[in-house]
């Protein structure tokens, strides 16, 4: 297995418009092609994903045994996934839980939305610091749907700062994408059965943006 600290702007696996310079291209070179094949030739080793402009920890599986075991832990919601985010507006409650099934947006198939026929999704959040116009939060995933944190926070009226899809139309140019970071990931190692946890440091763009925010 590998745990990779993915940078901003890198797509996880090849897709339309992104056939090279992806995370998969990089790990295939690093691992000499020795990656799990369960998800096919375009997604070798990929058992879960994070968005192109989301930074932080992602698990890569080098063989099918590891892939099956991590997939099982993901399905059982036993993997500890903690994100850091800066959201627009000031959250009133110190912590909370957002529940809302997520599926394709009926009007825009490129977006996700809260839908009646979507897959169940649960996000827990905790306020770390309040600013005049933003809130710094920790989000814990109970499920792992596409764009889950981005959709859930927008759903409660506090989209991720800089999110060009679910946030305000006026984009924060200095961010060039959402201010969302996969900070911690913890799981049971498929072979040793020991609990392992990895902590990704906040990227520079995130730290710089935090430092510019005026206090409440």
C-alpha positions in Angstrom: 0.0 0.0 0.0 0.9 3.6 -0.4 -0.6 6.7 1.3 0.0 9.7 -1.0 -0.2 13.4 -0.1 -1.9 14.6 -3.2 -1.2 18.2 -4.3 -3.8 20.7 -5.5 -4.7 20.5 -9.2 -3.8 16.9 -9.7 -6.5 14.6 -11.1 -6.5 11.1 -9.4 -7.0 9.0 -12.5 -7.2 9.4 -16.3 -10.6 10.7 -17.7 -11.9 12.8 -20.5 -9.6 15.8 -20.8 -7.1 14.4 -18.3 -5.1 11.5 -19.8 -1.7 12.3 -18.5 0.0 13.9 -15.4 -2.5 12.2 -13.1 -1.9 10.5 -9.7 -2.3 7.1 -11.4 0.4 8.0 -14.0 2.7 8.9 -11.2 2.2 5.8 -9.0 2.3 3.5 -12.0 5.8 4.8 -12.7 6.8 4.7 -9.0 5.4 1.1 -8.5 6.6 -0.2 -11.9 3.0 -1.1 -12.7 2.5 -3.3 -9.7 -0.9 -2.0 -8.6 -4.3 -3.7 -7.9 -6.3 -4.3 -11.0 -9.8 -4.5 -9.6 -10.8 -1.1 -10.9 -9.5 -1.7 -14.4 -6.6 -0.3 -16.5 -7.6 3.4 -16.1 -7.8 3.2 -12.3 -5.2 0.7 -11.1 -4.6 0.9 -7.3 -7.5 3.4 -6.8 -9.9 2.4 -4.0 -11.2 5.9 -3.2 -10.8 9.4 -4.6 -10.5 13.0 -3.7 -11.3 15.9 -6.1 -8.7 17.5 -8.3 -8.5 20.7 -6.2 -8.7 18.9 -2.9 -5.4 18.2 -1.3 -4.2 15.6 1.2 -4.1 11.9 1.9 -5.3 9.2 -0.4 -4.8 5.4 -0.2 -3.3 3.5 -3.1 -3.4 -0.3 -3.1 -0.6 -2.3 -4.7 -2.4 -5.6 -4.9 -5.9 -7.0 -5.0 -5.8 -8.4 -1.4 -5.2 -4.9 0.0 -7.7 -3.4 -2.3 -10.5 -5.8 -1.2 -9.7 -5.2 2.5 -9.6 -1.4 2.2 -12.8 -1.5 0.1 -14.4 -3.5 2.9 -13.4 -1.0 5.5 -14.7 1.8 3.4 -18.1 0.0 3.0 -18.3 -0.5 6.7 -17.4 3.1 7.4 -14.6 2.1 9.7 -11.9 4.2 8.0 -11.2 7.4 9.9 -11.3 10.3 7.4 -10.9 13.8 8.7 -10.9 16.9 6.5 -10.1 20.5 7.1 -12.2 23.2 5.3 -12.8 26.9 5.3 -16.5 27.6 4.6 -18.2 30.8 3.7 -20.3 32.4 6.4 -20.2 31.9 10.2 -21.6 28.7 11.5 -23.6 29.1 14.7 -23.4 25.6 16.2 -20.1 24.3 17.5 -20.7 21.0 15.9 -23.4 19.2 13.9 -24.3 16.4 11.4 -25.5 16.9 7.9 -27.6 14.1 6.3 -28.8 14.1 2.8 -28.7 11.6 0.0 -26.4 12.6 -2.9 -27.0 11.9 -6.6 -26.5 13.6 -9.9 -28.0 17.0 -10.3 -31.1 16.7 -12.5 -30.4 20.0 -14.2 -26.6 19.7 -14.5 -25.1 16.2 -14.9 -21.6 17.5 -14.1 -22.8 18.4 -10.5 -23.9 16.4 -7.6 -26.9 17.4 -5.4 -29.2 16.4 -2.6 -31.7 14.1 -4.3 -34.5 11.8 -3.2 -33.1 8.9 -5.2 -29.4 9.5 -4.2 -27.1 7.4 -2.1 -27.3 8.0 1.7 -24.6 10.4 2.9 -23.6 11.6 6.4 -21.0 14.3 7.2 -20.1 15.4 10.8 -18.5 18.8 11.3 -16.9 20.7 14.2 -16.0 24.4 14.3 -12.3 25.1 14.9 -12.3 28.9 14.5 -14.7 31.6 13.5 -13.8 34.6 11.4 -15.7 37.6 10.2 -17.0 36.1 7.0 -15.8 32.5 7.2 -15.5 29.5 9.5 -12.6 27.0 9.8 -14.0 23.5 10.4 -13.1 19.9 10.7 -15.3 17.5 8.7 -15.5 13.8 9.4 -16.9 11.5 6.7 -19.2 8.7 7.7 -19.9 7.9 4.0 -17.8 8.8 1.0 -20.0 10.1 -1.9 -18.7 12.2 -4.8 -18.3 15.8 -3.7 -19.9 14.9 -0.4 -18.4 17.7 1.8 -18.8 20.3 -0.9 -22.5 19.4 -1.5 -23.4 19.0 2.2 -21.8 22.3 3.3 -23.5 24.2 0.3 -26.8 22.5 1.3 -26.7 24.1 4.7 -25.8 27.5 3.3 -22.0 27.4 4.0 -20.2 26.3 0.8 -16.5 25.7 0.8 -14.5 28.9 0.2 -13.3 29.1 -3.4 -15.5 26.3 -4.7 -16.2 27.2 -8.3 -19.1 24.7 -8.6 -21.1 24.8 -5.4 -20.0 28.2 -4.0 -20.8 31.8 -4.8 -20.4 33.0 -8.4 -17.7 35.4 -7.3 -14.6 33.2 -7.1 -11.7 33.8 -4.7 -8.9 34.0 -7.2 -6.1 33.4 -4.7 -7.5 29.9 -4.0 -8.0 28.6 -7.5 -10.4 26.0 -6.3 -12.0 24.9 -3.0 -10.3 25.2 0.3 -10.6 21.6 1.3 -7.9 19.3 2.7 -7.9 15.6 3.5 -5.9 15.9 6.7 -6.1 12.5 8.4 -6.7 9.0 7.3 -6.7 6.0 9.6 -7.3 2.3 8.8 -6.4 -1.3 9.7 -3.5 -2.5 7.7 -4.6 -5.4 5.5 -1.6 -7.6 6.3 -0.4 -6.6 9.8 -4.0 -5.9 11.1 -2.5 -2.9 13.0 -4.3 0.5 13.1 -2.3 3.1 11.1 -3.0 6.8 10.9 -1.5 9.4 8.6 -1.6 13.1 9.1 -1.1 15.5 6.1 0.1 19.0 6.9 -2.0 21.9 5.7 -0.8 23.1 2.3 0.7 26.6 2.0 -2.3 28.0 0.1 -4.6 27.0 2.9 -2.3 28.5 5.6 -1.9 31.7 3.7 -5.7 32.1 3.2 -6.3 31.5 6.9 -3.8 34.2 7.8 -5.6 36.8 5.6 -9.1 36.3 7.2 -10.2 39.1 9.6 -11.3 38.0 13.0 -15.0 38.1 13.9 
